[in-house]
């Protein structure tokens, strides 16, 4: 059985595009949540900013993440935000180091 994949993706909206970015990402949440292998897909805004968005993701496997990356929801996000982001998303893959209480010590 493969290990879950944890990804933190940060997207920065161009000035004046913050609302479009937030609405687009929020609208995609139900479709992504329904994708096979989606364990966590949470949208956040960096505190103190209006245009820096952080998606915390947990996928059941690398294969599930790969399917998501090629899927309709992400394709639609890419099309909608092609001109709205200051640059490509910054993607950080994380290796879990669980400790303590399993529920409280891991995403």
BELSULVEN-V126376 format. One record per pair of residues at least 24 apart in sequence whose ideal C-beta (glycine too) atoms are under 8 Angstrom apart, sorted by the first residue. I is the first residue (numbers start at 1). J is the second residue. D is the distance in Angstrom with one decimal. If there is no record, write none. Layout:
# BELSULVEN-V126376
I/J/D  I/J/D
This chain:
# BELSULVEN-V126376
2/60/7.7  2/61/4.2  2/62/6.4  2/63/7.3  3/61/7.7  4/39/6.3  4/58/5.5  4/59/6.4  4/60/5.9  4/61/7.2  4/96/7.6  5/57/7.9  5/58/7.2  5/59/4.6  5/60/8.0  5/61/6.7  5/62/5.5  5/64/7.6  5/65/4.9  5/93/6.9  6/56/8.0  6/57/7.0  6/58/5.2  6/59/8.0  6/93/7.0  6/94/4.3  6/95/7.8  6/96/6.2  6/107/5.6  7/55/7.8  7/56/7.9  7/57/4.4  7/58/7.8  7/59/7.3  7/65/6.9  7/91/6.1  7/92/7.1  7/93/5.6  7/94/7.2  8/54/6.4  8/55/7.2  8/56/5.6  8/57/7.4  8/91/7.5  8/92/4.7  8/94/6.6  9/54/7.2  9/55/4.5  9/57/6.8  9/89/4.6  9/90/7.1  9/91/5.0  9/92/7.8  10/46/7.7  10/52/6.7  10/53/7.1  10/54/5.1  10/55/7.9  10/89/6.4  10/90/4.5  10/91/8.0  10/92/7.8  11/52/7.6  11/53/4.8  11/54/7.9  11/55/7.4  11/81/7.6  11/85/5.6  11/89/4.8  11/90/7.8  12/51/6.1  12/52/5.3  12/53/7.7  12/85/6.5  12/86/4.3  12/87/6.8  13/50/8.0  13/51/3.7  13/52/7.6  13/53/7.1  13/84/6.0  13/85/6.3  13/86/6.8  14/51/7.7  14/83/7.8  14/84/6.0  14/85/6.7  14/86/5.2  15/51/7.2  17/51/7.3  17/83/7.9  17/84/3.9  17/85/7.5  18/50/4.9  18/51/4.1  20/80/7.4  20/81/7.4  20/84/5.1  21/51/7.0  21/53/6.1  21/81/6.0  21/84/5.4  21/85/6.9  22/53/6.8  24/77/5.9  24/80/4.6  24/81/5.7  24/84/7.7  25/53/6.1  25/55/7.1  25/77/6.8  28/73/5.0  28/74/7.8  28/76/6.8  28/77/5.4  31/72/7.3  31/73/4.2  32/68/6.8  32/73/5.0  32/74/7.7  35/64/7.4  35/67/7.0  35/68/5.5  35/71/6.2  35/73/7.0  36/60/7.9  36/64/6.1  36/67/6.9  37/61/6.0  37/63/7.3  37/64/2.4  37/65/7.4  37/67/7.1  37/68/7.5  38/64/7.1  38/68/7.0  40/107/6.2  56/107/6.8  58/107/5.4
